[in-house]
């Protein structure tokens, strides 16, 4: 999987050495509470190890799950994904590609999610991706703001993804430049 860089962030493949950070990130209810109805905080580093293995196994020229790091310090900040969304039970058809993110509480509110999303979408557009969605818990105001900042269009509430009612945003690529 490739590494993609933005002005302040680097999106790189997860490594086995990132286990402690992933466990810290995803063992917090405040971090995982909006990740879908099946989301729950991790309770062991074994879960973090297995999750990193799954993230590393995703091999595709466009899709991936990256660790977001600060370019200057290489300090980990969070997670970014770009991959086909999981359709709800009974929904048929091709799954659109979803962009999603979640940051460590210490990294929230500094524009890192916006920059990471812009960085990966610009890269994906050069690789041929034409359309992307974001599936957002309607209570997740921070992620809704990121969607608006990167130029996504808010669509209707939908139960088509993750077996829950979510706000769906969409964006045609290449996108209009967003003000970071």
The 8 nearest C-alpha neighbors of each residue, nearest first, counted from 0:
[[1, 12, 58, 2, 63, 59, 60, 55],
 [0, 2, 3, 11, 12, 60, 10, 63],
 [1, 3, 11, 10, 12, 4, 0, 9],
 [4, 2, 10, 9, 1, 11, 5, 119],
 [5, 3, 9, 8, 10, 2, 118, 6],
 [4, 6, 8, 118, 7, 9, 3, 114],
 [5, 7, 8, 4, 70, 114, 9, 118],
 [8, 6, 70, 5, 69, 9, 71, 114],
 [9, 7, 69, 70, 5, 68, 4, 6],
 [8, 10, 4, 68, 70, 67, 3, 5],
 [11, 9, 67, 3, 65, 2, 66, 4],
 [10, 12, 2, 65, 66, 9, 13, 3],
 [11, 13, 65, 66, 0, 14, 2, 55],
 [12, 14, 66, 65, 51, 11, 55, 17],
 [15, 13, 16, 17, 12, 51, 18, 55],
 [14, 16, 17, 18, 51, 48, 13, 52],
 [15, 17, 14, 18, 19, 13, 20, 48],
 [18, 16, 14, 15, 20, 19, 21, 13],
 [17, 19, 21, 16, 20, 47, 15, 48],
 [20, 18, 22, 21, 17, 23, 44, 16],
 [19, 21, 23, 17, 22, 18, 24, 75],
 [22, 20, 24, 18, 23, 19, 25, 47],
 [21, 23, 19, 25, 47, 20, 24, 26],
 [24, 22, 20, 21, 26, 25, 19, 27],
 [25, 23, 21, 22, 103, 26, 20, 27],
 [24, 26, 27, 22, 40, 41, 23, 21],
 [25, 27, 40, 41, 23, 22, 24, 42],
 [28, 26, 25, 29, 30, 40, 24, 31],
 [27, 29, 31, 30, 32, 40, 26, 39],
 [28, 30, 27, 32, 31, 104, 33, 25],
 [31, 29, 28, 27, 32, 25, 24, 103],
 [30, 32, 28, 34, 33, 29, 25, 38],
 [33, 31, 28, 29, 34, 30, 38, 39],
 [32, 34, 31, 35, 136, 139, 30, 135],
 [35, 33, 31, 38, 32, 36, 136, 37],
 [36, 34, 38, 37, 33, 161, 32, 163],
 [35, 37, 38, 163, 34, 161, 162, 33],
 [38, 36, 35, 39, 34, 161, 162, 32],
 [39, 37, 35, 36, 34, 31, 32, 40],
 [38, 40, 41, 37, 31, 28, 32, 26],
 [39, 41, 26, 25, 28, 27, 42, 31],
 [42, 40, 26, 25, 43, 46, 39, 22],
 [41, 43, 26, 40, 44, 46, 22, 45],
 [44, 42, 45, 46, 41, 47, 22, 26],
 [43, 45, 47, 46, 22, 48, 18, 42],
 [44, 46, 48, 43, 47, 49, 42, 50],
 [47, 45, 49, 44, 48, 43, 50, 41],
 [46, 48, 44, 50, 45, 22, 49, 18],
 [49, 47, 45, 51, 46, 50, 18, 44],
 [50, 48, 52, 46, 51, 47, 45, 53],
 [51, 49, 47, 53, 52, 48, 46, 54],
 [50, 52, 54, 48, 53, 49, 55, 47],
 [51, 53, 49, 55, 50, 54, 56, 48],
 [54, 52, 56, 50, 51, 55, 49, 57],
 [55, 53, 51, 56, 52, 57, 64, 50],
 [54, 56, 52, 53, 57, 51, 13, 12],
 [57, 55, 53, 54, 58, 52, 51, 0],
 [58, 56, 55, 54, 63, 59, 53, 64],
 [59, 57, 56, 0, 60, 63, 55, 62],
 [58, 60, 62, 61, 57, 63, 0, 82],
 [59, 61, 62, 58, 0, 126, 1, 63],
 [62, 60, 59, 123, 126, 63, 128, 81],
 [63, 61, 82, 81, 59, 60, 64, 58],
 [62, 64, 81, 80, 57, 82, 65, 61],
 [63, 65, 80, 79, 54, 81, 66, 12],
 [66, 64, 12, 79, 11, 10, 78, 13],
 [65, 67, 78, 11, 13, 10, 77, 12],
 [68, 66, 10, 77, 76, 78, 9, 75],
 [69, 67, 75, 76, 9, 73, 74, 8],
 [68, 70, 8, 73, 74, 72, 71, 7],
 [71, 69, 8, 73, 7, 9, 72, 68],
 [70, 72, 69, 73, 7, 8, 74, 68],
 [71, 73, 74, 69, 70, 68, 75, 8],
 [74, 72, 69, 68, 70, 71, 75, 9],
 [73, 75, 72, 69, 68, 76, 70, 71],
 [76, 74, 68, 67, 77, 73, 69, 66],
 [77, 75, 68, 67, 106, 103, 102, 74],
 [78, 76, 102, 67, 103, 101, 66, 75],
 [77, 79, 66, 101, 100, 67, 65, 102],
 [80, 78, 100, 65, 64, 99, 66, 67],
 [81, 79, 64, 99, 98, 63, 82, 65],
 [80, 82, 98, 62, 63, 97, 64, 96],
 [81, 83, 62, 96, 97, 63, 84, 80],
 [84, 82, 96, 95, 94, 97, 85, 81],
 [83, 85, 97, 94, 96, 95, 86, 82],
 [86, 84, 161, 160, 87, 83, 94, 159],
 [85, 87, 160, 159, 161, 90, 84, 94],
 [88, 86, 162, 160, 161, 159, 90, 89],
 [89, 87, 90, 162, 86, 161, 159, 160],
 [88, 90, 87, 91, 86, 159, 162, 92],
 [91, 89, 87, 88, 86, 159, 92, 160],
 [92, 90, 89, 93, 86, 94, 88, 87],
 [91, 93, 94, 90, 86, 95, 89, 159],
 [92, 94, 95, 91, 83, 86, 90, 96],
 [93, 95, 83, 84, 92, 86, 96, 85],
 [94, 96, 83, 84, 97, 93, 131, 132],
 [95, 97, 83, 82, 131, 84, 132, 94],
 [98, 96, 132, 133, 84, 82, 81, 131],
 [97, 99, 81, 133, 80, 132, 131, 96],
 [100, 98, 80, 79, 133, 97, 81, 101],
 [101, 99, 79, 78, 80, 112, 102, 98],
 [100, 102, 78, 77, 79, 30, 103, 99],
 [103, 101, 77, 76, 107, 106, 104, 78],
 [102, 104, 106, 105, 77, 24, 76, 107],
 [105, 103, 107, 106, 102, 30, 29, 24],
 [104, 106, 103, 107, 76, 102, 108, 109],
 [107, 105, 103, 104, 76, 102, 109, 108],
 [108, 106, 104, 109, 105, 102, 103, 111],
 [107, 109, 110, 106, 111, 141, 112, 104],
 [108, 110, 111, 107, 106, 112, 113, 105],
 [111, 109, 113, 112, 108, 114, 107, 179],
 [110, 112, 114, 113, 109, 115, 8, 106],
 [113, 111, 115, 114, 110, 116, 100, 145],
 [114, 112, 116, 110, 111, 145, 115, 117],
 [113, 115, 111, 117, 116, 112, 118, 110],
 [114, 116, 118, 112, 113, 117, 111, 119],
 [117, 115, 113, 119, 118, 114, 120, 112],
 [118, 116, 114, 120, 115, 119, 121, 113],
 [117, 119, 115, 121, 116, 5, 120, 114],
 [118, 120, 122, 116, 121, 117, 123, 115],
 [121, 119, 123, 117, 122, 118, 124, 116],
 [120, 122, 124, 118, 119, 123, 117, 125],
 [121, 123, 119, 125, 120, 124, 118, 126],
 [124, 122, 120, 126, 125, 128, 121, 61],
 [123, 125, 128, 127, 121, 126, 173, 122],
 [124, 126, 122, 123, 127, 121, 128, 173],
 [127, 125, 123, 124, 128, 61, 122, 60],
 [126, 128, 124, 125, 129, 123, 61, 172],
 [127, 129, 124, 123, 130, 126, 172, 125],
 [130, 128, 172, 171, 127, 124, 173, 131],
 [131, 129, 171, 172, 170, 128, 132, 96],
 [132, 130, 96, 170, 97, 169, 171, 98],
 [131, 133, 169, 97, 168, 96, 98, 170],
 [132, 134, 168, 97, 98, 167, 135, 99],
 [135, 133, 167, 166, 165, 132, 168, 136],
 [136, 134, 166, 165, 137, 133, 167, 139],
 [135, 137, 165, 139, 138, 33, 166, 134],
 [136, 138, 139, 166, 135, 165, 140, 143],
 [139, 137, 136, 140, 33, 135, 143, 141],
 [140, 138, 136, 137, 141, 142, 143, 135],
 [139, 141, 143, 142, 138, 144, 137, 136],
 [142, 140, 144, 143, 139, 145, 108, 138],
 [143, 141, 145, 144, 140, 139, 146, 135],
 [142, 144, 140, 146, 145, 141, 139, 147],
 [145, 143, 147, 141, 142, 146, 148, 140],
 [146, 144, 142, 148, 147, 143, 113, 149],
 [147, 145, 143, 151, 144, 149, 148, 142],
 [146, 148, 144, 150, 151, 145, 149, 143],
 [149, 147, 145, 150, 146, 144, 177, 113],
 [150, 148, 177, 146, 147, 151, 145, 117],
 [151, 149, 147, 148, 146, 152, 177, 170],
 [150, 152, 170, 146, 169, 147, 168, 149],
 [153, 151, 169, 168, 154, 170, 150, 147],
 [154, 152, 168, 167, 151, 169, 155, 166],
 [155, 153, 167, 168, 152, 156, 166, 169],
 [156, 154, 157, 167, 166, 153, 168, 165],
 [155, 157, 166, 165, 167, 164, 154, 158],
 [156, 158, 164, 165, 159, 155, 166, 167],
 [157, 159, 164, 163, 160, 162, 165, 87],
 [160, 158, 87, 157, 86, 90, 162, 161],
 [161, 159, 86, 87, 162, 158, 85, 163],
 [160, 162, 87, 163, 85, 86, 35, 159],
 [163, 161, 87, 160, 158, 88, 159, 164],
 [164, 162, 158, 161, 165, 160, 36, 35],
 [163, 165, 158, 157, 156, 162, 166, 136],
 [166, 164, 136, 157, 156, 135, 137, 134],
 [165, 167, 156, 135, 137, 134, 136, 155],
 [168, 166, 134, 154, 133, 165, 156, 135],
 [167, 169, 153, 133, 152, 154, 132, 151],
 [170, 168, 132, 151, 152, 131, 133, 153],
 [169, 171, 151, 131, 130, 132, 152, 172],
 [170, 172, 130, 129, 174, 173, 131, 169],
 [173, 171, 174, 129, 130, 124, 170, 128],
 [172, 174, 124, 171, 129, 175, 121, 125],
 [175, 173, 172, 171, 176, 170, 150, 121],
 [174, 176, 177, 173, 150, 172, 149, 171],
 [177, 175, 174, 178, 149, 150, 117, 173],
 [178, 176, 149, 179, 175, 150, 148, 117],
 [177, 179, 176, 148, 149, 150, 175, 114],
 [178, 177, 114, 113, 110, 148, 149, 117]]
